[in-house]
Amino acid sequence: MGEKIKILQVTGSLRIGGMENVAMNIIRYIDRDKYDVRYVVYGDSIGEYEAEVKSLGGEVYHISYPHEGIIKYYNNLKKIIKTTGPYKVVHSHNLFPTGMVMLAAKRCNVPIRIAHSHTNRNDKDINLYRHIYQWLMRILIRKNATEWFACSKRAGIYLFGDNFLKTGFVMPNGVDTNKFIISNEIREKLLKDFGITTEKVVGHIGRFVEVKNHEFLLSVFAKALKNNNKNLKLLLVGDGPLRENIQLKAQHLGIEDNVIFAGMRNDIPELLSIMDVYVLPSLYEGVSVSLIEAQAAGVPFVVSKNAYSDESKVTDYGVQLGLNEPVDKWTNSIIEQISRGKLANAREIIKNKGYDVESIIRNVQSNYYI
């Protein structure tokens, strides 16, 4: 067998998260006899996925953050590409810093340079400096990338402009449907571990950051709890800078005994199996991986319209609401969705609609990583 084709993915982080999981799926499901997949992350901290990368034969390179100096960042990227290559593919997942990644890859003669957008945002409140920075990075991306990837059409248009619809590739945020076959024994153990007995479980997975809108979620849950004689538990999976603030808000609302802060977890399919409804009130999303996973688990959902794109509408087993709609409408919808129970044929729907991750990675491998 000849030398493997080298792929460098610039992810910025290998912590547990939606974008990181998409990037990880490439090394998990690609033909590793043919491809050598490596990662660039920022800072010195070790992410939860790093051990898995190395167990699968990959490498992880740590460099400075872009905000510590964009020229230093660019030079570090070039050094890695030159000294650890040659690379056939550089695939960047980091939104605007991708501009410098694509420039560095082109200067190092990497033939396939993929810019990947994982989100769409509302930039109306950003300052002039940020506007200029984003404008420059978009120019570098469009000039130096050979391929435009996005998790959704909206995310593609956000980073690349309307031409994405003509020349871009929507790469669905897929899931391994086999992981959503969960035994009753595992479910019962999780319920016991969390102290859940007769309560219905309202679930949410996401980092404790502003965009995930945890404060609104707590307000909605507090009202739902009041209306349902405390027979509900809110299971919050994730970590982040606002976690302590959200814990304090739960105490302030007097609902802390009904809110479970589960922290960072790597057993998401198992956790979804004990949820009776999944709630995602994000201010914006590209395509929420956790929402796709919730649908793969057959869990009914209540999501904000900002978090629900065409690409995340897979089973359609739930409702979408505006964030400006009354809290009562959110609470009533949550209770209504709980009463529906799980969707029995969810895994089959996921596969038939092209969201099975193995098929997605095979498509990328055969059409773009060549």
N, C-alpha and C positions, 0 to 999 in steps of 0.2 A: 504493500500500500504506500502511495506517495505521501508527501508532506501535507499535513492538515492545512485547511484554509483558515486563516486567522480573522476573527471578528472582535473588534473592540467596541464595547458598549459604555457610553458615558452616562451614568445614572445619577451621580452626585451623592447617592445614598444607597445602602443595601439594608436599610431598616425595613420593618414590616409595613407595607403600604401598597396602595393600588398601583401606582406607576411602577414601583419597584417589583411588584409581583408580575406585571406584564414583562418587564425586562428579564426577570428570573425564568419565566416560562420558556424563553428562547434557549437557555442552556439546559433546561429540564427536558425539552421535547425535540431538540434538534438532533441530527445524526452526529453524535460526538466522535464517531470513528472518522468522520470526514471534516468536522469543524472544531476549531480550538477557540472557545469563547472566553473573553477576558473583560474586566470591568474597571472603570475609573470612578472613584468616589472622592468626596471632599472631606478634609479634616482627618484627624487621627483616630476618632472613635470607631469601634468595630460594630458593624450592623449585624442584626440577627441572621441575615441571609449569607454572610460571608463564609461561614463554615460549610454551608451547603454548596456554595460555588466551588470551594476547594475540594470537597468530597466528590464533585462531578468532574474534576480535572481542570477547573478554571483557575485564573489568577485574579487578584484584586490589587489595584494600584491606588495609593492615597496621594492626593495633591492638595494644594491650597484652594480655598474658596475663591470664586470669581470676585467677590466684593473685597477681598484682601489685596486686589490689584489685578486688573484685567490683563495687563501685559505679562505679569508674572504667571498668571493662569494660562495664557496662550503659550508661553515658552515651556511651561511644564507639560502641557499637552503634546507639543511638538517633540519634546525630549522622549516622552513615553512611546509615541508612535514610531519614532526613529530607532530607539534602542531595543524595543521589544517586538518590533514588527519583522518583516513587512506584513501589513494588514491588507486584506482584500476589501474589508468592509469596516467603516466606522459608523456606528449607529448611536445617535445622541437623543436622549429623552428629556433634556433639561430646559425646555422652552427657550428663553432668550439667550442664555449662555451658549446655546447651540450655535449661534452665529460665529463665535470664536472657535468652536469645535470644528465646524465645517471649513473654516478658513485654514486652520492648522492641518486638517486632513488633506485638503487640496494641495497645500504647499508641500506636504510630504508624499504627494502622488498616490494617495489612496483612491482607487478607481470608483468604489461604490461608497457614497457618502449620504447617509440617511438622516434626515431631520424628522423627529417624531413629536407631534403635539398631543399632549394628554389632557388638555383643559381648554375651556373658553371662559374668559373673565369679563367683568365690567370694569373698564379702565377710566371711567369718567372722573374719578377723584384723584388720579395720580398727578404728581407735580411735573413741572416743565423738564427737569433733569431726567425723570423717568421716561417721559414722552420721547425725548431725544435719544436716550439709550435704546428704547424699544424700536424706534424707527431705524437706527443704525444696525441693530442686530437683525431685524427683518431683512434689510438689504443684503447683509452678509449671508444669511440663510438662503435667500432666493437666488443669489448669485453663485453660491458655492456648493449647495446640496445637489446631488444627482437624483434623489428620490424624496418625495414628501409623503410622510405617513401621518395619520391621525386616528384617534379612537372614535371620532365621529365627524360628520360633515361640518358641524358648528365649530368643533375644535380645529379642524383644518382651515376653515375660512378665517378663524381668529388669528392664526399665526401666519398663514401663507397668502391670504386674500382669496378673492372669488375664483382665481385660476385653479385653486385646489380642486374644484369640482370637475375640471377638465383633465388635470394631469396627476392628481393625488391618489393615494391608496388609503382606504379606510380599513384599518386592521382592528377587527373587533377585540374587545377585552374578553377573551375566552376563559372557560373554566374546564377543569378535569372532572367530567360528570361522574366518573367512577368513584370519586371521593365523597359523593353525596349519598352513598349507601351506608346508612348508620344503623347499628344494632340497637335494640331496646335497652340492652344492658348498659351501653355507653350513655344513652340518654338518661336513664335512671340515675346513673352515677353522677352525671353533671348536675342534675336537679338536686340531688342530695348534697353535693359539694357546695352549691350556692344557697342552700337552705330554702329551696322552692318546694312547696308542698301542693296546695290547691290553686295557687295564683297562676294567672295567665301572664306570659312573658312578652313584654314589649322590647324589641331589640334594636340596637343601633351599633354599627361598626364604623369607626373613623377616628382620626387624630383629633386631639383636643386643640383645635385651631378655629379661628373666627369663622372661616367659610363653612364649617360643618354645623354651625348654628345651634350649639348645645343649649344655650340659654333659652331659646325658643322651645326646644324639645322638652326641657324641664318644666316650663310653664304649661305646655300642653299636657304633659304627663300628670302634673299636680292636679289639673282640672279633671282629667280622666279618673284619677285615683279617688278624688272626692265624690265623683258620680257613681263609682262602682265599689263602694264600701271597702276600699283598700285591698281588693282582691286582684291586684296587679303588681308586677315587679318590672322595673326598668333595668335592662342589662346593657351596660355601656362597655364596649370592647375597644381598647386603644389607649394611647397615652399622648402626651403633648404638653406644651407650655401653659395651656389654660385649664389643665385638669384640676389644679387646686382651687381655682376660681369657681369651677362648676361644682366641686364638692361643697364649697362654702354656700353656694346658691341653693343646693339641695337641703342643706341644714337650715338656711333662712326660710325656705318654703315649708319646712317641717316634714319632708318626705324622705329623709336620708335612710330610714329603715327599709324603704321600698326601692332604693336605687343601689344597684350592684356595680361597682367599678372593677371590672375584670382585668384591666391592664392590657399589655401587649400579649397576644396569644397566637399560637401557630396551629390551633385546632378549629379553624373557622367553620368548616362543614359541620363538625360536631356541635358547635355552639348554635349554629343556625337551626339544627334539628330540634332544639328545645325552645325556639322562639315561636310565638303564636302570631306575631305580626312584626314586620320590619318597617321602621320609620326613618326617613331620610329627609330632613328639612333644610338641605344645604342652600347656601346663597347662590352657588353655581357649581357645576360639575362638567367635566368632559363627558366621559361615560363612567359611571361609578362601578368599579369592579365588585364592590360589596353588594350593590343592587343586583348585578347579574348573578352573583353567588346566591343571594337570597331567593331569586327566582329559580335557580337550579335546585334549591332545597325545597321548592314548592311553597315557600312562605308568602302569604299575602302581604302587600305593602301599602304604605301611605307615604308619598314623596312630594316634595315641592316641584312645581312646574319647572323651576330653574335647574333641577337635578334630573329631569326626565327628557332625554332626547329620543329621536327615532331609533337610534342604535341600542338604547337600553330598554326598549319596549320589546321584550322577548315573549314571556308568557302572558303579559298584560293582565296578570292576576292581582289587581290592586287599583288604587286611585291616585290621581295627582291633584294637588291643591295649590292655590296661590298663597304666598307667605302673608299677603295682606288680608286673607280671609279670616273670619272670626275663629278664635281658639275653640269655641264650641263645635265648629264644623270639623276641625281637626280631631277633637276628642271623639265625636260621634263616628267619624270615619274609621278611627282606630278600633272602636268597639265593633263596628259592623264587619270590618275585615277579620277580626279575631273569630267572629261567629261563622265565617266561611270554612274554616279548617284548612288543612294543607291541600295543595293541588297534586293529585296522585301521579299524573303523567308528565311532571315537570322536566325530568331528565330527557325524556324522549323529545319534547318540544325544543329544548336547548340544542340537542344534537341536530334535529331537522332544520333548525334555523341558522346553522353554521357557527354556533358559539362553542363547539367542542375544541379545546385548545390544541389538541394534537393535529387536527385538520388545519387549523389556522397556521401553526408553525410550519407544517409541511408546505403550505402554500407560499409562505414567506421564503422558506429555504429554496424551493424550486424556481421561484420567479424573481427573487431579488438578491439572494445571497449566492450568486453564480459568477 
